[in-house]
Amino acid sequence: MAQLADELVKHKPDVLVVSITEAAFAAKKATSLIPSVMVSFADPVAAGLVSSLARPGGNVTGLCRQTPELIGKNLQIPTTAFR
């Protein structure tokens, strides 16, 4: 995975999109300048990819599924928001 990430970075893309943890770590290691966007990660904070959901830091960002930090936020959403 690291070799593939290095090869992609050589082509200077505008963004890297990753969907598995190994690819996210490889992209993070390969570059600190090109944004890496995670798609549907379980808990990037626990995995050590980002510092926090509110302020990921570095060049890694994206979407995540249920994490302990988000469960409380989901409960705060009023049901009328979905009507």
HELIX and SHEET records of a PDB file:
HELIX    1   1 ALA A    2  LYS A   10  1                                   9    
HELIX    2   2 THR A   21  ALA A   30  1                                  10    
HELIX    3   3 PRO A   44  ALA A   47  1                                   4    
HELIX    4   4 PRO A   68  GLN A   76  1                                   9    
HELIX    5   5 THR A   79  PHE A   82  5                                   4    
SHEET    1   A 3 LEU A  16  VAL A  18  0                                        
SHEET    2   A 3 SER A  36  PHE A  41  1                                        
SHEET    3   A 3 VAL A  60  CYS A  64  1                                        
END                                                                             
